[in-house]
Amino acid sequence: MLIIGVTGGIAAGKSTIARAFARRGAGWVDADQLAREVVAPGEPALEEIYKRFGKSVMSADGELDRRALREQVFADSSARSDLEAIIHPRVRKRLTARLEALPGPYGLLVSPLLLETDQHQLVQRILVIDVPPEEQVRRTRQRDNVSEAQARAIVEAQMSRNRRLASADDVIDNVGSFQVVETRVDRLDHFYRQLAQQLNADP
């Protein structure tokens, strides 16, 4: 099956665009959702996180306090690396299994870390959902109820916009009216269906 890797910076609208493709029949897997699954209570990764980061990143009911953990890892690059070593291999394993089971003419792997990890090896094309950094900051503040300084720190900690765009096979500019963005999705959906047919027809 043709698998399209969908990525973009924080608050670019990756899930929104993925749902637009899903309305057209594409299957999709959300790497962020799998990352939440692997740190759910009872999962080995949560125990490892507790041992590494302590009770300050745990809520009273035994779940991961994602905001507290995020504050730690964005302030300390070595802590971020340790967290990635715990989570990424487990997410990769689940991604592989879910992608193999996807329905539809083609599939999407939606991941903010597609290019920063080996997840890009699981896809045939890379679609970048692009918005200007100032729009990322505005949306992040609104969505996550964080300060402007925190939102900017998150945006700046991610891969740069230029590097992300340089890695793209396709780009959707996710600024504009609903109708304009839907037209952009329609165009790529048609293109991906053609590519999937060609892939399936190859001996």
VMD Tcl script that draws the C-alpha trace (Angstrom):
set ca {
  {0.00 0.00 0.00}
  {1.09 3.56 -0.71}
  {1.82 5.27 2.61}
  {2.06 9.06 2.81}
  {3.90 10.55 5.76}
  {2.10 13.64 7.03}
  {4.09 16.02 9.21}
  {4.34 19.63 10.26}
  {5.13 21.80 13.24}
  {2.99 22.09 16.32}
  {-0.53 23.38 15.64}
  {-0.08 23.19 11.87}
  {-3.30 21.20 11.58}
  {-1.97 17.73 10.80}
  {-4.93 15.88 12.32}
  {-7.43 18.23 10.67}
  {-5.91 17.56 7.26}
  {-5.73 13.81 7.96}
  {-9.46 13.79 8.76}
  {-10.08 15.58 5.45}
  {-8.26 12.77 3.62}
  {-10.16 10.20 5.70}
  {-13.47 11.68 4.49}
  {-12.24 10.81 1.01}
  {-11.55 7.20 1.98}
  {-7.92 7.16 3.10}
  {-6.92 5.22 6.20}
  {-4.60 6.87 8.72}
  {-2.52 6.21 11.80}
  {-1.72 8.96 14.32}
  {1.74 8.56 15.85}
  {0.82 10.98 18.66}
  {-2.11 8.75 19.60}
  {0.18 5.74 19.71}
  {2.64 7.73 21.83}
  {-0.20 8.28 24.31}
  {-1.08 4.59 24.21}
  {2.42 3.41 25.06}
  {2.54 5.58 28.22}
  {-0.91 4.59 29.49}
  {-1.16 3.14 33.02}
  {0.10 -0.44 33.04}
  {2.41 0.06 30.07}
  {6.14 -0.65 30.64}
  {7.09 2.75 29.19}
  {5.23 4.57 31.95}
  {7.22 2.74 34.59}
  {10.46 3.66 32.82}
  {9.42 7.31 32.65}
  {8.62 7.29 36.36}
  {12.04 5.83 37.17}
  {13.82 8.41 34.99}
  {11.80 11.57 35.75}
  {10.25 10.92 39.16}
  {6.85 11.51 40.65}
  {6.73 15.15 39.51}
  {5.59 13.96 36.06}
  {2.85 11.73 37.45}
  {-0.70 12.80 38.28}
  {-2.47 11.83 41.50}
  {-4.38 9.06 39.71}
  {-1.22 7.39 38.38}
  {-1.33 8.77 34.84}
  {1.38 10.72 33.06}
  {1.24 14.47 33.59}
  {2.10 15.39 30.03}
  {2.44 19.11 30.70}
  {4.89 18.59 33.57}
  {6.92 16.16 31.46}
  {6.92 18.54 28.51}
  {8.30 21.34 30.69}
  {11.16 19.09 31.78}
  {12.17 17.83 28.35}
  {12.02 21.21 26.64}
  {14.31 22.64 29.32}
  {16.85 19.80 29.13}
  {18.06 18.22 25.89}
  {19.45 15.15 27.65}
  {16.08 14.56 29.32}
  {14.42 14.85 25.94}
  {16.80 12.27 24.49}
  {16.10 9.90 27.38}
  {12.35 10.24 26.86}
  {12.68 9.62 23.13}
  {14.72 6.46 23.80}
  {11.87 5.15 25.95}
  {8.98 6.06 23.65}
  {10.15 6.00 20.02}
  {10.97 2.27 19.63}
  {7.61 1.31 21.12}
  {5.74 3.74 18.88}
  {7.61 2.47 15.82}
  {6.58 -1.12 16.59}
  {2.91 -0.20 16.89}
  {3.03 2.02 13.83}
  {4.29 -0.81 11.67}
  {1.47 -3.11 12.78}
  {-1.25 -0.46 12.35}
  {-0.04 0.62 8.91}
  {-0.14 -2.95 7.67}
  {-3.82 -3.17 8.66}
  {-4.98 0.14 7.12}
  {-7.99 0.17 4.78}
  {-8.40 2.53 1.84}
  {-6.75 3.25 -1.51}
  {-3.72 4.67 0.31}
  {-2.73 5.34 3.90}
  {-1.40 8.21 5.99}
  {1.16 8.11 8.78}
  {0.58 11.34 10.70}
  {3.53 12.28 12.89}
  {5.12 15.51 14.12}
  {8.43 13.62 14.42}
  {8.33 11.88 11.05}
  {11.56 13.51 9.89}
  {13.33 13.59 13.26}
  {12.96 9.82 13.77}
  {13.23 6.74 11.56}
  {9.48 6.85 10.96}
  {10.12 8.39 7.54}
  {11.46 4.98 6.47}
  {7.89 3.66 6.66}
  {6.51 6.00 3.97}
  {6.85 6.50 0.24}
  {6.10 10.24 0.15}
  {6.23 13.11 2.62}
  {3.43 15.66 2.88}
  {4.20 18.73 4.97}
  {1.34 20.73 6.46}
  {2.69 24.25 6.54}
  {1.73 27.40 8.46}
  {3.89 30.41 9.35}
  {5.62 30.29 12.76}
  {3.57 33.22 14.09}
  {0.40 31.29 13.30}
  {1.81 28.25 15.09}
  {2.41 30.36 18.18}
  {-1.09 31.85 18.07}
  {-2.77 28.46 17.64}
  {-0.62 26.80 20.31}
  {-1.46 29.49 22.85}
  {-5.14 29.17 22.08}
  {-5.25 25.37 22.01}
  {-2.94 24.53 24.92}
  {-3.52 27.57 27.14}
  {0.19 28.34 27.43}
  {2.09 31.61 27.50}
  {3.54 33.18 24.39}
  {7.05 32.41 25.67}
  {6.17 28.73 26.14}
  {4.57 28.52 22.72}
  {7.61 30.09 21.07}
  {9.95 27.75 22.92}
  {8.03 24.74 21.64}
  {8.04 26.01 18.05}
  {11.77 26.83 18.20}
  {12.64 23.43 19.68}
  {11.20 21.65 16.65}
  {12.77 21.17 13.24}
  {12.93 24.47 11.38}
  {10.27 25.29 8.84}
  {12.84 25.53 6.05}
  {14.33 22.10 6.77}
  {10.88 20.54 6.95}
  {9.82 22.07 3.63}
  {13.09 20.99 2.01}
  {12.22 17.37 2.86}
  {8.69 17.57 1.43}
  {7.43 15.84 -1.67}
  {4.11 17.67 -1.28}
  {2.95 20.68 0.74}
  {-0.46 21.87 1.92}
  {-0.62 25.50 2.99}
  {-3.06 25.22 5.90}
  {-3.92 28.90 6.07}
  {-7.09 30.06 4.36}
  {-10.76 29.28 4.24}
  {-12.19 25.81 4.72}
  {-13.12 25.66 1.04}
  {-9.63 26.64 -0.11}
  {-7.94 24.00 2.05}
  {-10.48 21.35 0.95}
  {-9.61 22.08 -2.67}
  {-5.93 21.51 -1.88}
  {-6.79 18.19 -0.24}
  {-8.93 17.18 -3.24}
  {-6.02 17.77 -5.61}
  {-3.63 15.63 -3.59}
  {-6.21 12.91 -2.96}
  {-6.62 12.52 -6.72}
  {-2.85 12.43 -7.17}
  {-2.33 9.86 -4.41}
  {-5.02 7.60 -5.85}
  {-3.21 7.66 -9.18}
  {0.10 6.82 -7.49}
  {-1.53 3.98 -5.53}
  {-2.98 2.52 -8.71}
  {0.42 2.64 -10.38}
  {2.03 1.01 -7.35}
  {-0.53 -1.79 -7.36}
  {-0.16 -2.30 -11.10}
  {3.62 -2.69 -10.99}
  {4.70 -6.33 -11.19}
}
mol new
graphics top color blue
foreach p $ca { graphics top sphere $p radius 0.5 }
foreach p [lrange $ca 0 end-1] q [lrange $ca 1 end] { graphics top cylinder $p $q radius 0.2 }
display resetview
